Amino acid sequence: MKRNIRVLQRIGVGERMSRAVIHQGTAYFCGQVPKDETEDMQGQTRSLLEKVDALLAEAGSDKRHILSVTIYINDMAEFAAMNAVWDAWVAEGHAPARACVEAQMARPSLKVEMSVIAAVIA
C-alpha cells in the first residue's frame, strides 16, 4: 500500500509558533491581530483583515476559500462595529463557517483577533 504524504509547510516560523501551517491543501493561521492597536474596533478589524488578505496570498489562497474563522473580541458591545467591517470584506456568496466569542486579549489595547483556516488553491 502506497501512502501519499504531503510535505508540511510553515510560514513565518518563530520560536513559539508559525504564522501559518499548510498541510494537505489546507492552511491554518495563528491568531491574527491588528497592525495598529490604537484604532477603534472598526479600524483594528480593517487592519487585521488586511493582514489576513496578505497571509492568504502568501499561503496560495484568498478570502473566497476561507473555510472557517474564529473571531475573538474584547467586548460584545462592539460586535456590530466589527461585523460592519467584516460584512463589507467577506466575498459575497463565500461566507465561511464562523464563531465569535468575547475573550480577554493578550494586551489591553487589542480589541479583535481572528484565527483562520482556508483551502489552498495555488
N, C-alpha and C positions, 0 to 999 in steps of 0.2 A: 504494500500500500504506500503510495506516494503522499507526502504531506506538503501542502502548499503553504509555506511560511513566508509571510511578507516581512520586510525589514521594518523595524520600528524607527521612526524618525522623530527627532526632538528639535524644537525651535527655541532659541533663547535659553539655553541651559544655564542655570545658575547653581549656586551652592545648595539652595533649599528646594528649588522647583524649576521646571521648564515653563516657558510661556505657552507652549503648545506641544502636544504629543500626537503624532499621526500613526494610526495602526489600521490596517485592512480597510483603507478608504474612508476612515472617519478621523476627524480632527477634534481633539479635546483641548479646550483652552483653560488656562488657570483663570482665576477671578481677575477680570479687567476693571481697573479703576480710572477715574477721570484724569486727564492731563493737568487740569487746573482745579485744585481743591478749594480755591477761594470763590468760585462761582456758585450761583444758586442751583437748585435741583435741575432746572432745565439746561443750564449751561454745563453742569457736570455730566448730565446724561448725553448731551450732544458731543462733548469731547471724548467721552468714553466710547460712544458708538463710532466715532472717527477711528479710534484705536482698534476697535473690533473689525471695521472695514479693512484696515491695513493688515491686520493679522490674518484675516480670512484670505486676502490676496496672497500673502506670503505662504499660506498653507495650501494654496491651489483651490480656493473655494470663493464663494460670495454669499451675500445675505439671502439670496433665493434658495440656498442649500443648507441653511441652518435647520437642524433637527430639533434642538431643544435649548432653552435658555432658562437659567435660574437667576432671578433678579433679587438682590438684597438692597433694601432701602432703610435708612436710619429712622424714618418716621412715616407711618402710613398716612399721615395728614398730607404728605407730599406725593401720594400715589398718582393723583390726577396730573400733577405737573410733570412727573416722569413719563406717564402714559402719553401726554400730548406730544412729546418729542419722539417717543417710541413709535406711536401710530404714524407719524409723518415719515419715519425712517424705514419701517418694515415694507418690503416689496409686496404690492397688492397681490393677493391670492397665494402668498407664500409665508403666511404667519406660522412660526414654529410652535411646537408644544412649549408651554411656558408656565413657570411658577414665580410668584413674587412673595417674598416674606420680609417682615420687619426684622432687622438684626442690628446688634451693636457692631460698629465698624472698628477696624484696626486703629484708625485715628479719628478723633472727634470731627475733623474737618471734612471727612468723606461722607457724602450723602447717598451714594449709589455704587454698587458693584455688580458685575454680571459675569456668569460662568456660561460658556457657550460650547455646544457640541454641533459639529457641522460635517456634512458629507463632502469629501474631496472630489473635485470634478476635473482637475487638470493633472 
